Amino acid sequence: MVDDRHRISLRAEVRRSFPVRKGDRLLVIPAGDELIIRRLPERPEERLSELLRGIEFNRDARRRAERWLMREAGGSS
């Protein structure tokens, strides 16, 4: 259900199969007449480290990559 402020409510059966908590950050991707919803990692910098395991680069490059990831996740930097 979408309310007058365009917020989406998840029905109980959806929450049981896709558990979310108040304050969780979700990425909503429009796909034609459907929405794809993905939970964003609580600590995106840790996820970035997992994805880049074994790749070495300097601190400045890491800082730029973390800022990019935060922008993509809808955070601020």
C-alpha positions, 0 to 999 in steps of 0.5 A: 500500500502507498500512503499520501506521502508515497511511502510503501507499507510492506504486508506481514507476509512480505516482511516475514520473507524479507525481514526489515527493521525500522531504519533499514536502508533499502535501495528501490530500483524501478523496472518497468511496472515493477520495483526491485527492493534490495537491502543496503549493507549497514556498513557499506565500507565493509561490503566494499572491502569484501568486494575488493578483497585482494586488490591493493590501492592507496588511501586516497583511492579508497576514500574516493571509492567509499564516497562513491559507494555512499552516494550510490547508497543514498548517503551523504559525503 
